[in-house]
Each structure stands twice: as C-alpha cells, then as structure tokens.
Amino acid sequence: MKIAIVEDDINMRKSLEIAMSDYPEFEIVSFKSAKDALLKLDESFDLIVSDINMPGMDGIEFVKELGGKYEVIIMTGNATLQKAIDSIQLGVKDFLLKPFEIETLITAIKRSHKVQEVIKHTPKKAKKELPFSGFTANSPALSKAVNMAQKAAKTDASILLTGESGVGKEVFAKFIHESSPRKNKPFVAINMAAIPDNLLESELFGFEKGAFTDAFQSKAGHFELAEGGTLFLDEIGEMPYGVQAKLLRVLQEREVQRLGSSKPLKIDVRIISATNANLHKQIEESAFREDLYYRLNTIPVEIPPLRERKEEILDIANKVLQDNCEKYGFEHKHFDELSQEALLAYRWPGNIRELVSVIERATILSETDLICADELFLESRQKPKSISAMEEELIQEVILSCKMDLEESAKLLGMSRSTLEKKIKHYNLSH
C-alpha cells in the first residue's frame, strides 16, 4: 500500500516516517508541502495522510485540488479542528486529532483501506446512491426552525439558512422546496465554495457560443435550469464580491443575461441561500454586499447544531445505517447499547454530515450485525493527550532509531544538540 505523508513540520514528518518504517506493508513517500505533493502524486498512491494547517496551501485547498481522486486522512490540532470538520464536506472520511499514537494512525489507515475495498467490490446494483430522506424534528430546537421553514415555503420570499457546517442546510432547502407550490418544478443547487471564481459567473448565468475561449456551444446557467422552481445558493458567503453585484441585479430585475449575449431572459425562480459564515462581519469588512444580504435574508432560518438536538441522533443514525445496509448489500444491522451511548455522548462538531460519514464507515467495518462502540472509531476524534507527552515519545523514538546518536537525532528532530540534551534531561529519558 503506497501512502503519501504531507506534513510541513519536519519533526512530525520524520517521526511518522520512522514509526511507519516498522510496517513493511506500507510504502511511505513524504512531502513537506501540499504543492510539492501535487507535483508528484500519481495513480500509484492508495492513500494520503495530510496535515491541515500548512503554509502556502492548507489542507482544505489541497483536498479541493485532489478532486476526490484519492482517499485522504486529515491530521489536525484542536486549533484547526473546524477546518478538519469542513473537509468532511469535500469527501474526507477520517481525521485524527494531534497528538496521536502511531497505532491510532495505523488503525485509521487499515480501516480506510478496508472501506475502499468493500466499496470497490460492492456490486453496482447494490452500490447505487440512496437519498438521505430528510430529517426528524423531535427536538424543540429543530421544531422551531421547521415551523419557520413551513411558513416560508408557502411564499416566494427569499430565505437565508444559517448554521454550522454539516447541519443539513441543503436537506432543509429541499424540504422547503418540497413543501412549496413549486415542488413539481426543478430544485437546482450550486455551491459557491466548490466552483473556481472564474467559472462561477458562467455557471450561474450561462453563456453563448463564442463568449470566451472554449465556449464551443451555448449553455444555460443555473438560473435558467431552475426556471419555475428553486435555486439553492450554498456557501453564499464564498461568492466573489464582483459576482455579488450581478446577482443583486438579477434578483432586482428578475431577469438574467448569458455571458456574450445582449438579450436578457425573464426568470421565475425562488432563491434559498445558505451560509455558515458571519455575514455581518463580512459586511463590516466590505467582503459582502449589505444590499445583497437584505435581498437574500427576507426570511432568516437558523438550523441548530446536532449537539442541541440529541433527541434526533439515534433516529438519524438508524436511518443512515439501514440505508447503507441496502446500499452495500448487507443484512440489516443494529447498534448495541454502548454504541448508542457513544453516539449520544459525542459532540458531533461536524454535525449530521459527520454522523453520516461515521455511520457509513461503521456499517462497512462491523464484523457482525451488531455494531459496537469500538467500531464507531470516535476515540481518535476526542481530546488528545498533551503536546509534551507527544514530544517526549517522539524524542525517545528518534533517539532509539538513531542508535543513541544524539548528533543525528538532533538533525532529524530539527533542533540543536544542546536543545535536545535539555529536553532529554527535562523528560528524564535514557540515552
């Protein structure tokens, strides 16, 4: 199994190389930056283990550039945990909180490999995607948002959905559409964060043949595709400032003009937008237009995080579990009592999106039809041990690998010999 380690910190990178050299089944190639990795990654790699907080190109940008071509495990510290959570939206299935034991990483690699093997060898008829059929509203927190959404659905007013990443804003938008008089017309979604800035305008508004290089034929934009129905603008806070002005004009005039065309087209589209960003702060920083904000925010609906909706966790988990059993052709599986307690105790910083990811993995990896707490693998996402404990283990490991040569150990650790000797004394290490 060929694995790429992408880590800018030399101590962490070297310690991973040394520790993983004990596992001959893994071929390790390490890179000091995401940009270096992108230049050399090819189809021979089976997995990428990447830090998320790196200079130049961080882990989120790196995963975007990979475009789903590789399975990725993210390494993160508490300070960048939210970025790791955001990476789930891009398809990352697993992340580890630093510092962690090397056995934790090895376990994560092995389970990732097993999941990929199951997915690869599942018959296509069983592997078909099954839609996640919405949400339950057993909690007072969500019931309030649902009631607001149902009232708004009867109108054509623009709706702004707010809430943390992964709370289910697109599912909520579809619910509003299905509850509206427009339900028999298209529901079209576009994610502002997933489309390069230079392509976003043409995706939204369409273009005519010859409008720009490579425009070999005309193409309708998302506004035209959503005619009579609902257009969902996800991650609206990521929309470039220049495009915001054009969107505002479309909303005011109720007409759209393709790139390269002088002829406006009348549109009848209901707008639902969503964000996990602080738009008020972006307005203050002149990153988001205030007039557009008020145009989009006619009816605000805030979706509470999953940790405030514990009454729904097991219902959602069981629905996702059974959907995945059908998807992968398994017999029906269930959660044992301890696994249910673990699901309820975990805070789900990644909300429903993280829950869905964890349950899919557990469905595949469980050995029997009863899923136990250990098969949820939530421990690697909990608060880790102290940095000093990790440093102590790293230093001891490097010294042993260098056969007690402190000069060589110091080089590998990226520190002077005198600093290393002070740390040896501090941790009372044998050398």
C-alpha positions in Angstrom: 0.0 0.0 0.0 1.6 3.3 -1.1 0.9 6.2 1.2 1.8 9.9 0.9 2.5 11.8 4.0 2.0 15.6 3.6 3.3 17.5 6.6 5.2 20.8 6.8 6.6 20.2 10.3 9.9 18.3 10.0 9.6 16.8 13.5 6.2 15.4 12.8 7.1 14.3 9.3 10.2 12.5 10.3 8.6 10.8 13.3 5.9 9.5 11.1 8.4 8.2 8.6 10.4 6.4 11.4 7.4 5.0 13.1 5.8 3.7 9.9 9.0 2.1 8.8 8.1 -0.7 11.2 5.2 -1.7 8.9 6.7 -3.2 5.8 3.2 -3.5 4.1 3.3 0.3 3.7 5.4 2.2 1.2 5.8 5.7 2.5 6.6 8.8 0.5 6.6 12.1 2.4 6.2 15.7 1.2 6.9 18.9 3.0 4.1 20.8 1.4 0.8 20.3 -0.5 2.2 21.9 -3.6 5.2 19.5 -3.6 2.7 16.6 -3.3 0.5 17.8 -6.2 3.5 17.8 -8.5 4.4 14.1 -7.8 1.2 12.3 -6.8 0.1 9.8 -9.4 -2.3 6.8 -9.6 0.2 4.5 -7.8 -0.8 6.1 -4.4 -3.5 4.4 -2.4 -3.9 6.9 0.4 -2.9 10.4 1.5 -2.3 11.4 5.1 -2.2 15.2 5.3 -1.8 17.9 7.9 -4.4 20.6 7.6 -2.6 23.7 8.8 0.2 24.2 6.3 1.7 27.4 4.7 1.1 28.2 1.1 -1.7 25.7 0.5 -3.6 24.4 3.5 -5.2 21.0 3.8 -8.7 22.3 2.7 -7.3 23.8 -0.5 -5.2 20.6 -1.0 -8.2 18.3 -0.8 -10.1 20.6 -3.2 -7.2 20.3 -5.7 -7.2 16.5 -5.3 -10.8 16.5 -6.6 -11.8 13.2 -5.0 -9.1 11.2 -6.8 -7.6 9.9 -3.5 -8.7 8.7 -0.1 -7.5 11.2 2.5 -6.9 11.1 6.2 -6.6 14.5 7.8 -4.3 15.3 10.8 -5.3 18.3 12.8 -4.7 20.1 16.1 -7.5 21.5 18.3 -6.9 25.0 16.8 -7.7 23.8 13.3 -10.4 21.3 14.2 -13.1 23.2 12.4 -11.1 23.0 9.2 -10.9 19.3 9.6 -14.7 19.2 10.0 -15.1 21.3 6.9 -13.0 18.8 5.0 -15.8 16.2 5.5 -17.9 18.3 3.1 -15.2 17.7 0.5 -15.3 13.9 0.9 -12.7 13.3 3.7 -14.0 10.4 5.8 -11.5 10.4 8.6 -9.4 12.8 10.7 -7.1 12.4 13.7 -6.6 15.0 16.4 -2.9 15.7 17.1 -1.1 14.4 19.0 -1.9 10.7 18.5 -0.3 7.3 19.0 1.1 5.8 15.8 -1.2 2.8 16.4 -4.1 5.2 16.0 -2.9 6.2 12.6 -2.2 2.7 11.5 -5.7 1.6 12.6 -7.1 4.5 10.6 -5.1 3.6 7.5 -6.2 -0.1 7.7 -9.9 0.8 8.2 -9.7 3.3 5.3 -8.2 0.6 3.1 -10.9 -1.9 4.1 -13.7 0.6 3.4 -12.3 1.3 0.0 -12.0 -2.4 -0.8 -15.6 -3.0 0.2 -16.8 -0.1 -1.9 -14.7 -1.2 -4.8 -16.1 -4.7 -4.8 -19.7 -4.0 -4.0 -21.9 -4.8 -7.0 -23.1 -1.7 -8.8 -26.7 -2.5 -8.3 -26.2 -2.6 -4.5 -23.9 0.4 -4.5 -26.4 2.8 -6.0 -26.7 6.1 -4.1 -29.7 6.2 -1.8 -31.0 9.7 -1.0 -31.0 10.7 2.6 -34.7 11.3 3.2 -34.5 14.4 5.3 -34.6 14.9 9.0 -36.7 14.2 12.0 -37.8 17.1 14.2 -38.0 15.5 17.7 -36.2 18.3 19.4 -37.7 21.8 20.3 -34.6 23.4 18.8 -35.2 22.0 15.3 -39.0 22.1 15.5 -38.8 25.9 15.7 -36.7 26.1 12.5 -39.1 23.6 10.8 -42.1 25.6 11.6 -40.5 28.8 10.3 -39.5 26.9 7.1 -43.0 25.6 6.5 -44.5 29.1 6.8 -41.8 30.5 4.5 -42.4 27.7 1.9 -45.9 28.9 1.1 -44.4 32.2 -0.1 -41.9 33.2 -2.8 -39.8 35.2 -0.3 -36.0 34.6 -0.3 -34.8 32.5 2.6 -31.4 32.6 4.2 -30.4 29.4 6.1 -27.7 29.8 8.7 -26.0 27.3 10.9 -22.7 25.4 11.4 -21.1 23.3 8.6 -22.8 20.0 8.2 -26.2 20.7 9.9 -28.1 19.8 6.8 -28.8 23.1 5.1 -29.3 21.5 1.7 -31.6 18.9 3.1 -33.5 21.8 4.7 -33.6 23.7 1.4 -35.0 20.6 -0.3 -37.6 20.3 2.4 -38.7 23.9 1.8 -38.9 23.3 -1.9 -41.0 20.1 -1.5 -43.3 22.0 0.9 -43.9 24.8 -1.6 -46.2 25.3 -4.6 -43.0 25.0 -6.7 -42.4 21.3 -5.7 -43.1 20.0 -9.2 -40.6 22.3 -10.8 -36.7 21.9 -10.6 -34.6 22.2 -7.5 -31.2 23.3 -8.5 -28.2 23.6 -6.1 -24.9 25.3 -6.6 -22.0 25.5 -4.0 -20.1 28.8 -4.2 -17.1 27.3 -2.4 -16.8 24.4 -4.9 -16.5 26.4 -8.1 -13.5 28.4 -9.1 -14.1 32.2 -9.1 -13.5 32.5 -12.9 -16.2 29.9 -13.7 -18.9 30.9 -11.2 -20.4 33.6 -13.3 -20.9 31.4 -16.3 -22.3 28.6 -14.1 -24.9 30.9 -12.6 -25.9 33.0 -15.7 -24.9 30.7 -18.6 -23.1 31.7 -21.8 -23.5 31.9 -25.5 -21.3 30.1 -28.1 -18.0 32.1 -28.5 -18.5 34.1 -25.4 -15.0 33.1 -24.3 -12.2 30.6 -25.1 -13.6 27.0 -25.1 -17.2 28.2 -25.3 -17.9 25.9 -28.2 -21.6 25.9 -27.7 -24.2 27.8 -25.7 -25.0 26.7 -22.2 -27.9 27.5 -19.8 -26.9 28.7 -16.4 -28.4 27.6 -13.1 -31.0 30.3 -13.0 -32.4 29.1 -16.3 -32.2 25.5 -15.2 -34.2 26.3 -12.1 -37.0 28.1 -14.0 -40.3 27.9 -12.1 -38.6 26.1 -9.2 -36.0 26.8 -6.6 -32.3 27.8 -6.8 -30.3 26.9 -3.8 -27.1 29.0 -3.4 -25.0 27.2 -0.8 -22.0 28.8 0.9 -23.2 32.2 -0.3 -20.5 33.9 1.9 -17.9 32.5 -0.5 -19.3 34.3 -3.5 -16.7 36.7 -5.1 -17.6 40.4 -4.5 -17.8 41.2 -8.2 -20.3 38.4 -8.8 -22.4 39.6 -5.9 -23.3 42.8 -7.8 -24.5 40.8 -10.8 -26.5 38.5 -8.6 -28.2 41.5 -6.9 -29.2 42.9 -10.3 -30.7 39.5 -11.3 -32.7 39.4 -8.1 -33.9 43.0 -8.6 -34.8 42.8 -12.2 -35.9 39.2 -12.2 -34.0 38.6 -15.4 -30.7 37.0 -16.3 -28.3 37.7 -19.2 -26.0 35.0 -20.5 -22.3 35.9 -21.0 -21.8 37.0 -24.6 -25.5 37.9 -25.1 -27.2 41.2 -25.2 -30.7 39.7 -24.7 -32.0 39.4 -21.1 -34.2 36.4 -20.2 -37.1 36.8 -17.7 -36.9 34.3 -14.9 -39.2 33.0 -12.3 -37.1 31.4 -9.6 -37.3 31.2 -5.8 -34.0 31.8 -4.0 -32.8 29.9 -1.0 -29.3 30.7 0.2 -27.2 29.2 3.0 -24.0 30.0 4.9 -22.0 29.1 8.0 -20.1 32.3 7.7 -20.7 35.5 9.8 -22.1 37.7 7.0 -22.4 40.7 9.3 -18.7 40.6 9.9 -18.1 40.2 6.1 -20.3 43.2 5.5 -18.2 45.3 8.0 -15.0 44.1 6.2 -16.5 45.0 2.8 -16.4 41.4 1.7 -20.1 41.0 1.3 -22.6 43.5 0.0 -25.1 44.8 2.5 -27.8 45.4 -0.1 -27.5 41.8 -1.3 -27.7 40.5 2.3 -31.0 42.1 2.9 -32.3 40.9 -0.5 -31.4 37.3 0.4 -32.4 37.5 4.0 -36.1 38.2 3.7 -36.9 35.2 5.9 -34.0 34.0 8.1 -34.0 30.4 9.4 -31.3 29.3 11.8 -30.6 25.5 11.9 -29.3 24.4 15.3 -26.3 22.1 15.6 -26.7 18.4 16.2 -25.4 18.7 19.8 -28.5 20.7 20.6 -30.7 18.1 19.0 -29.7 14.9 20.8 -33.3 13.6 20.6 -32.7 13.1 16.9 -29.2 11.5 16.9 -30.3 7.9 17.2 -33.2 8.3 14.7 -30.9 9.7 12.1 -28.1 7.1 12.8 -30.6 4.2 12.5 -32.0 5.6 9.2 -28.5 6.1 7.8 -27.4 2.6 9.0 -30.3 0.9 7.2 -29.8 3.0 4.0 -26.1 1.9 4.0 -27.0 -1.8 4.6 -29.2 -1.6 1.5 -26.6 0.4 -0.4 -23.8 -2.2 0.2 -26.0 -5.3 0.2 -25.6 -6.1 3.9 -28.2 -7.8 6.2 -29.8 -5.3 8.5 -27.5 -4.2 11.3 -28.2 -2.6 14.6 -26.3 -0.5 17.3 -25.6 -2.2 20.7 -26.3 -0.3 23.9 -22.8 1.0 24.3 -22.6 2.3 20.8 -25.8 4.2 21.2 -24.4 5.7 24.4 -21.3 6.7 22.5 -23.3 8.3 19.7 -25.2 10.4 22.2 -22.1 11.3 24.2 -20.0 12.6 21.3 -20.5 16.3 20.5 -20.5 15.9 16.7 -18.6 19.1 15.7 -19.2 18.1 12.1 -23.0 17.7 12.7 -25.1 15.5 10.5 -22.5 15.3 7.8 -20.0 13.8 10.2 -22.6 11.5 11.7 -23.5 10.1 8.2 -19.8 9.6 7.5 -19.1 7.8 10.8 -22.2 5.5 10.3 -21.3 4.6 6.7 -17.8 3.5 7.9 -19.1 1.6 10.8 -21.6 -0.2 8.6 -18.8 -1.5 6.4 -16.3 -2.3 9.1 -18.5 -4.1 11.6 -17.9 -7.8 11.7 -21.4 -8.8 12.8 -24.9 -7.4 12.5 -24.5 -5.7 15.9 -22.3 -2.6 15.8 -20.3 -2.0 19.0 -18.8 1.3 20.3 -15.3 0.4 19.2 -16.5 0.1 15.5 -17.5 3.8 15.5 -13.9 4.8 15.9 -14.8 8.0 17.7 -11.9 7.9 20.1 -9.4 9.4 17.6 -11.6 12.5 17.4 -11.7 13.1 21.1 -9.5 15.5 23.0 -5.9 14.2 22.7 -3.1 13.9 25.3 -0.8 16.8 25.9 1.7 18.1 23.4 4.5 17.5 25.9 3.6 13.8 26.1 3.8 13.5 22.3 7.1 15.4 22.2 8.6 13.0 24.8 7.5 9.9 22.8 8.9 11.5 19.6 12.3 12.3 21.1 12.6 8.8 22.6 11.6 7.2 19.3 14.1 9.2 17.3 17.0 8.6 19.7 16.3 4.8 19.6 16.1 4.8 15.8 19.4 6.6 15.6 21.0 4.1 17.9 21.6 6.7 20.6 23.5 9.0 18.3 22.4 12.4 19.7 24.0 14.4 16.8 22.0 12.5 14.2 18.9 12.6 16.4 19.1 16.4 16.8 19.3 16.7 13.0 16.2 14.5 12.4 14.3 16.5 15.1 15.3 19.8 13.6 16.9 21.2 16.8 20.4 21.8 18.1 22.2 19.1 20.2 22.2 21.3 23.2 18.4 21.8 23.0 18.0 18.0 22.6 20.1 17.4 25.7 18.0 19.8 27.7 14.8 18.0 26.6 16.3 14.6 27.4 17.1 15.9 30.9 13.6 17.5 31.2 11.8 14.3 30.3 14.3 12.1 32.2 14.9 10.0 29.1 17.5 7.2 29.0 20.2 7.7 26.3 
